[in-house]
Amino acid sequence: LEASLRVGHRTVSFFSVHLSQGHIRGAAARVRQADAVARVIRGSTDPVILSGDLNSRPTDLPVRILRQYLLDAQEQGGTGRGLTVPEGHPVNRIDYILYDNDLAAVAGSTQVLRSGSSDHRSVWTELVLRPRNQC
């Protein structure tokens, strides 16, 4: 899902994704999906925010593919490991907010929040749109 948002006098492309589940067949599908998403975001002329359930840990190939082009809000503006699943007692991180160099995470703003309506915890961060000459 892509939405174009006006922020001041600029447009930001926001993408929400949910990559395939499953440990065996899903792994190959997630790599293909991450490649397809990467092609789309590489073609964007606007600042990019991508968030969602990647069904992949930070060291897995789908995340590494996307991290070639995007920064990780948990690494840049968070504390701790950012574990999101299962909601009641998280032991894995599979949910992300990623963004390009046109944006910056406010230090300490990235948080994993409890959810009363999902089997995942939510990820929240505050991003700042950099002036064009600082991108």
Buried (B, 14 or more C-beta within 10 A) or exposed (E): EEEEEEEEEEEBBBBEBEBBEEEEEBBEBBBEBBEEBBEEBEEBEBBBBBBBBBBBEBEBBBBEBBBEBBBBBBEBBBEEEBBBBEBEEBEBBBBBBBBBEBBBBEEEBBBBEEEEEEEBBBBBBBBEBBEEEEE
